[in-house]
Every structure is written in structure tokens, then in C-alpha cells.
Amino acid sequence: MFSGCKKCRMTTSVLLLALGVLFLLRDLNVWDFWNVQWWTALFLLMGLCGLAMHTCSDCCATMPESKKRR
């Protein structure tokens, strides 16, 4: 999940931190904003970050040939 270029790793880290803060606020009953389980949100985040890395030109330049998009 944390592979790729510096830009993609930073974006993934920021999204993961934001998701963590949102679920922390939910657990502390500060903000009741949705009824989504944490693993569902994590799978969506992993899919979003994976799609972003496969469309990033910097990440595609450093990927092995077997993992590059066709």
C-alpha cells in the first residue's frame, strides 16, 4: 500500500490519517456521520490508492514490467 512515488505515498498517508481521525471522532461519539464499518472504508481507500498509483506517470516509470498497466 505504501509503494510508489513520493507524491503517491504522501497522498496515501494523508488519506489514511484523515480516515483514522474520522473513525476516532466516531468512536468518541463526537461526530456520528455514517454507518460504515472501518474495514469497508479501508478497502475503499486501498482501491482508490491503487488506482491512483496505476495512473501516476512517476509510479508507472518505476514499476516492474509485469505490474504496469497495459
N, C-alpha and C positions, 0 to 999 in steps of 0.2 A: 504494500500500500504506500510506502514511503520511498518508492523508487522514482526515477525520472529526474528531470532538470531541477534546478534550484527554485525556479518560479512555481513549478507544479508541486514540489514538496512544501513550499511556503503556503500555497493556496490550500492544500490538503490539511496542513496543520491548523490554519485559521478556521476552516470549516469544522474540523474535529473539535477544536476548542469552543466554537460557538454552539455546536450541538451539545457538548458537555455542560456548558453553562445553562442552556435551556432546560436540560433534564435535571440539573441541580436545582434550578428555580422551581421546577415541577415537584421534585421530591421534598422541598422545603415548604410546599404549599404557598409559595409566594405568587406564583402565576400558574393558573390552571388553563392551559392554552390548547391542549389537544388530548386525544385518547390514542396515541400511537406508542407502541412498545419500543424500548430502546434498541432492540436488535433489528427491528424493521427500519428504523432511522439509520442505523449503522450500515445495513445492506444498501440502502438508497445512496448513502454517502460514498460507499465503496464503488458502486456502479457509476456514480457521477464523476468521481475522481479517475476511474479507469477510462471512461470515455474521454475525459479532458486530456489525459496523458497520451491516448492514442491519436488525438488530433493535434497535439502540440508538435510543432516542427522541431524544436530543440530535443524533445524526448524521443521522437522518431529517429533523429540522427544518431542517437546513442544506443538505440535498441538493437539487439541481435536480429539478424535477418528473419529468423523463424517467428519472431513476435511482431514484426512490422505489419501494418495493415496492407491489404492487397488492393 
